[in-house]
């Protein structure tokens, strides 16, 4: 019971700056020239209209679908490759690492036009942008986690007759999970920002397109509303991955104790 009230107090204290922000925003919007900043009351009303007309959620589903495809592809490539290079093919890792680092340094925002040339401005281009942006943090963190495995644990598992499959699932994977989830969290944040950026530059659907459409039509409350909505959605995604990380790290501790 005490923990419940402790959580309530934390939530209440954390809500105070947010409430004050909206109060100052509402007051401040009346002090600036009209047509510059919309008050939050109008912003929330426009968001409600967009939500009840299903337009907002439809465009959200389109963007999240593209994120999911690009993110899934990067996981399918980065995790196996990272484990292989970080464990059994470390000499190949040393050879390829400078090239991978060079690719990582390519600004994903700057190369969006290149992806548009290769894939057009449809879903394939958006998925490719997300894939490229999320591949590198996943790959490097997986390699780092695989390299960090304590080889005394591997030798101990082998001495007890562990198969390669058991060695991977019960020793290498649990040991590398913290690094992997660090990469997953970074990649999740990048994927959401990159999909919005790619849809802003060239798209006919998605949240980025919806924002640009509101801007072009000078629907000021909706424009600010979409910015607020994207911010809240990114926070919720981060919280979801944080909970997922806690769940799997509890599983890791249980495996190590066992």
Beta strands, then each sheet from edge to edge (+ up, - down):
end
